[in-house]
Amino acid sequence: MELEKKLLDHNLVDCVYFFTSYDCRNNMKNRNWFHLNDDLSQDDQKKFFKSIENHRSEIREIIKKHGFKFYTTDADDLSKCHGYYLKNWHDGSKTIDFDPIDDFTEADLGHVKLYYREGGKFKQL
């Protein structure tokens, strides 16, 4: 429960996500990617990462429970990367933004579209 509170605290974590599939690169799968709150000191960032270092699979389950399933794709919808994404907004709303594309798949694979699952259907962002 403490781990879940940490991951859902917008004062600590801005967003966290992981890929369940990443086109042609198995080393990118199932790694947790964090964006921490910009106001955290270097010391606080180190403490945070130390506190979660042995909880990778638990973190993925929390992301699945509270976040969105997503996939990115190229312009032709031929190359796809799938994953889960959790964003912590200050007002408590749940949304998704372009971090997975901006950080990895656009520059790496030319992905320009992001789809997320809401209400049982995938929608393009």
DATA-V750372 format. One record per helix or strand. SS is the DSSP state (H for helix, E for strand). FROM is the first residue (numbers start at 1). TO is the last residue. If there is no record, write none. Layout:
# DATA-V750372
SS;FROM;TO, SS;FROM;TO
This chain:
# DATA-V750372
H;2;8, E;13;21, H;26;28, E;29;29, E;33;36, H;42;52, H;56;66, E;68;73, E;80;87, H;99;109, E;113;118, E;121;124
